[in-house]
Amino acid sequence: MAELTQELKELIIDTARLEDVSVEEIETEMPLFVEGLGLDSVDALELAMAIEKKFGVRIEGEDAQLREIFKNVKTLAAFIEEHRASA
């Protein structure tokens, strides 16, 4: 899981073009939206597409489910782990 969280942090930085943020600065349980990294809905869409391309996991669902999945790196990693295993 540590390797996956590292890859996710790098993917978030690349996808959201966070040039002034390093992997070390992103805490695993730091909120990704509003406070925390301050990502927006466009970032979420781009990140979902990047995750599907890199990990082969499609992220879909209702708003409440999506908010929970994209809460932080830890919740994203757990979702990917769970769905990669079942694929």
Secondary structure, DSSP 8 states (H G I E B T S, - for coil): -HHHHHHHHHHHHHHTT-TT--GGGS-TTS-SBSSTT-B-HHHHHHHHHHHHHHH-------HHHHHHHTSSHHHHHHHHHHHHHH-
